Amino acid sequence: MGGYTLAMNFTTLGRTGLLVSKMGLGCGGHSRLGLATGKDEANAISVVHKALERGINFIDTAESYKTEIAVGKALVLAKTPRESVVISTKLGPKSGESFSTKSAFKTRFEGNLTRLQTDYVDLLNLHGVTTDEYAYCQSELVPALLELRDEGKVRFLGITEAFGPDPQHAMLGPAVANDSCWDVVMVGFNILNQSARERVLAHTQAKNIGTLCMFAVRRVLSNPDALKTLLAELVASGQLPDEALTVFPEGDTTQRAYQFCRDEPGIDIVLSGTGNPAHLEANAQALMGPPMPPHQRETLMRVFQGLDSVSGN
Ligand SMILES: NC(=O)c1ccc[n+]([C@@H]2O[C@H](COP(=O)([O-])OP(=O)(O)OC[C@H]3O[C@@H](n4cnc5c(N)ncnc54)[C@H](OP(=O)(O)O)[C@@H]3O)[C@@H](O)[C@H]2O)c1
């Protein structure tokens, strides 16, 4: 840590009581630690090591990302004491086209533990759940999660939404409003789509549910040309005011996008997904720096309020 001028910020992850870094390492998305963009496992391990060196203690992975093996190896190579890192992983309700039974789900989870080289995870999330899948998850898979918790293999239970196809939080909004089993949720939120503020974060704050923010940047907010094209389309179709074309000065969009999410009341951890150690460093600098000036934040809230049709993917 020597030589760094800014220190990582920490917070409590809702009712789990876990002390976690405000920046979490996302091992999925379009990069998957670089494994999805042609980089090798040694690079993936170096990204995890860079995150640990930067003070990040929250790592999010999943069965489907195929990054659990790299995460497990990185933690072993770094000789990271198990209790000093918070491991979050996920399992989708389906294996292939079919729902997993309760016992098949528990068997699949043994694979997560093996790949991560650990005998427990801090957080097990049902992954990318849609409204159609939610009732099955409640009746068949929550009992599996509770058994895994009782067996000491999982400390806390979470659920993540499928923000790409569900940018309006049709699954997660009612789930946090009505059910009490979720200790932590992962929600899509960014400058372009702030609809989680009312539909999800109001409930998580009232119930002290921990929150993980995904899609802070994703494709559009990390690519100035893609952003320009999307904003032009949204203005042309009347979904955004003309002012949307001028609120992003050149140059610092990605950093501002991460800061905007970090500063949102009710968001505990902002996940940053990258396969590039230099990007991780830049994102850590942004997330460890001062808040966005209030007038900039207010402008972004005003211009994009009411837009809930895009994810930024
Ligand atoms: N339903 C779900 O459960 C679900 C869905 C999506 C994501 N997630 C989780 O949320 C995490 C975060 O989502 P995400 O991975 O899409 O992350 P993100 O942080 O919103 O966006 C990451 C994308 O932006 C690029 N990027 C990052 N920093 C950059 C920088 N400084 N300059 C330019 N480009 C930059 C990355 O490419 P480079 O590799 O080139 O940096 C990557 O393609 C995932 O990793 C995953 O853990 C969960």
The ligand as an SDF file (V2000), in Angstrom:
LIG
                    3D

 48 52  0  0  0  0  0  0  0  0999 V2000
  -26.9800  -10.2300  -13.1190 N   0  0  0  0  0  0  0  0  0  0  0  0
  -25.8200  -10.2010  -12.4800 C   0  0  0  0  0  0  0  0  0  0  0  0
  -25.6960  -10.8230  -11.4540 O   0  0  0  0  0  0  0  0  0  0  0  0
  -24.6850   -9.4000  -13.0090 C   0  0  0  0  0  0  0  0  0  0  0  0
  -24.7420   -8.8430  -14.2810 C   0  0  0  0  0  0  0  0  0  0  0  0
  -23.7080   -8.0380  -14.6780 C   0  0  0  0  0  0  0  0  0  0  0  0
  -22.6320   -7.8070  -13.8360 C   0  0  0  0  0  0  0  0  0  0  0  0
  -22.5790   -8.3880  -12.6090 N   0  0  0  0  0  0  0  0  0  0  0  0
  -21.4410   -8.1710  -11.6990 C   0  0  0  0  0  0  0  0  0  0  0  0
  -21.1840   -6.7830  -11.6660 O   0  0  0  0  0  0  0  0  0  0  0  0
  -19.8300   -6.5800  -12.0110 C   0  0  0  0  0  0  0  0  0  0  0  0
  -19.6860   -5.2230  -12.6230 C   0  0  0  0  0  0  0  0  0  0  0  0
  -20.2870   -5.2040  -13.9320 O   0  0  0  0  0  0  0  0  0  0  0  0
  -19.3840   -5.0010  -15.2060 P   0  0  0  0  0  0  0  0  0  0  0  0
  -18.3120   -6.0370  -15.1840 O   0  0  0  0  0  0  0  0  0  0  0  0
  -20.1850   -4.8710  -16.4040 O   0  0  0  0  0  0  0  0  0  0  0  0
  -18.6500   -3.6870  -14.8040 O   0  0  0  0  0  0  0  0  0  0  0  0
  -18.5750   -2.1850  -15.0520 P   0  0  0  0  0  0  0  0  0  0  0  0
  -17.5540   -1.8180  -14.0740 O   0  0  0  0  0  0  0  0  0  0  0  0
  -19.8750   -1.4630  -15.0580 O   0  0  0  0  0  0  0  0  0  0  0  0
  -18.0400   -2.0850  -16.5850 O   0  0  0  0  0  0  0  0  0  0  0  0
  -16.8900   -2.7280  -16.9340 C   0  0  0  0  0  0  0  0  0  0  0  0
  -16.5790   -2.4840  -18.4160 C   0  0  0  0  0  0  0  0  0  0  0  0
  -15.9930   -1.2130  -18.5720 O   0  0  0  0  0  0  0  0  0  0  0  0
  -14.6200   -1.3460  -18.9740 C   0  0  0  0  0  0  0  0  0  0  0  0
  -13.8300   -0.4720  -18.1090 N   0  0  0  0  0  0  0  0  0  0  0  0
  -13.6810   -0.5570  -16.7630 C   0  0  0  0  0  0  0  0  0  0  0  0
  -12.8790    0.4330  -16.3250 N   0  0  0  0  0  0  0  0  0  0  0  0
  -12.5390    1.1690  -17.3970 C   0  0  0  0  0  0  0  0  0  0  0  0
  -11.7270    2.3330  -17.5800 C   0  0  0  0  0  0  0  0  0  0  0  0
  -11.1280    2.9360  -16.5520 N   0  0  0  0  0  0  0  0  0  0  0  0
  -11.5890    2.8110  -18.8400 N   0  0  0  0  0  0  0  0  0  0  0  0
  -12.2060    2.2320  -19.8870 C   0  0  0  0  0  0  0  0  0  0  0  0
  -12.9730    1.1260  -19.7870 N   0  0  0  0  0  0  0  0  0  0  0  0
  -13.1340    0.6030  -18.5480 C   0  0  0  0  0  0  0  0  0  0  0  0
  -14.2430   -2.7900  -18.7610 C   0  0  0  0  0  0  0  0  0  0  0  0
  -13.3320   -3.2090  -19.7770 O   0  0  0  0  0  0  0  0  0  0  0  0
  -11.7720   -3.4550  -19.4720 P   0  0  0  0  0  0  0  0  0  0  0  0
  -11.6050   -4.8850  -19.1410 O   0  0  0  0  0  0  0  0  0  0  0  0
  -11.1290   -3.0680  -20.7590 O   0  0  0  0  0  0  0  0  0  0  0  0
  -11.3890   -2.5390  -18.3460 O   0  0  0  0  0  0  0  0  0  0  0  0
  -15.5910   -3.5100  -18.8830 C   0  0  0  0  0  0  0  0  0  0  0  0
  -15.8790   -3.8630  -20.2020 O   0  0  0  0  0  0  0  0  0  0  0  0
  -19.4800   -7.7670  -12.8940 C   0  0  0  0  0  0  0  0  0  0  0  0
  -18.1060   -7.9230  -13.0720 O   0  0  0  0  0  0  0  0  0  0  0  0
  -20.1540   -8.8540  -12.1500 C   0  0  0  0  0  0  0  0  0  0  0  0
  -19.3710   -9.2350  -11.0320 O   0  0  0  0  0  0  0  0  0  0  0  0
  -23.5870   -9.1720  -12.1970 C   0  0  0  0  0  0  0  0  0  0  0  0
  1  2  1  0
  2  3  2  0
  2  4  1  0
  4  5  1  0
  4 48  2  0
  5  6  2  0
  6  7  1  0
  7  8  2  0
  8  9  1  0
  8 48  1  0
  9 10  1  0
  9 46  1  0
 10 11  1  0
 11 12  1  0
 11 44  1  0
 12 13  1  0
 13 14  1  0
 14 15  2  0
 14 16  1  0
 14 17  1  0
 17 18  1  0
 18 19  2  0
 18 20  1  0
 18 21  1  0
 21 22  1  0
 22 23  1  0
 23 24  1  0
 23 42  1  0
 24 25  1  0
 25 26  1  0
 25 36  1  0
 26 27  1  0
 26 35  1  0
 27 28  2  0
 28 29  1  0
 29 30  1  0
 29 35  2  0
 30 31  1  0
 30 32  2  0
 32 33  1  0
 33 34  2  0
 34 35  1  0
 36 37  1  0
 36 42  1  0
 37 38  1  0
 38 39  2  0
 38 40  1  0
 38 41  1  0
 42 43  1  0
 44 45  1  0
 44 46  1  0
 46 47  1  0
M  CHG  2   8   1  16  -1
M  END
$$$$
